[in-house]
């Protein structure tokens, strides 16, 4: 179960980074129109997802 949540967060982080420049509503959701903010939040969500995936792999 934890692996699926991690995978979903990784995919969400990648989508925020890639699609944020094409979909301005994603950037407005995070409070500004800056690409730096988009990269930051996408990276944070991606890293949390990666950490969950690594934790899940260790505990198997």
URLIN-V558405 format. One record per pair of residues at least 4 apart in sequence whose ideal C-beta (glycine too) atoms are under 6 Angstrom apart, sorted by sequence separation. I is the first residue (numbers start at 0). J is the second residue. D is the distance in whole Angstrom. If there is no record, write none. Layout:
# URLIN-V558405
i: (I I)
j: (J J)
d: (D D)
This chain:
# URLIN-V558405
i: (14 15 18 37 38 31 19 26 19 29 26 29 19 16 15 12 12 11 12 8 9 12 8 9 8 5 5 4 5 1 2 1)
j: (18 19 22 41 42 36 25 32 26 36 37 40 37 41 41 41 44 44 45 44 45 48 47 48 48 48 51 51 52 51 55 55)
d: (5 5 5 6 6 5 5 5 5 5 5 5 4 4 4 5 4 6 3 6 6 6 6 4 3 5 3 6 4 6 4 5)
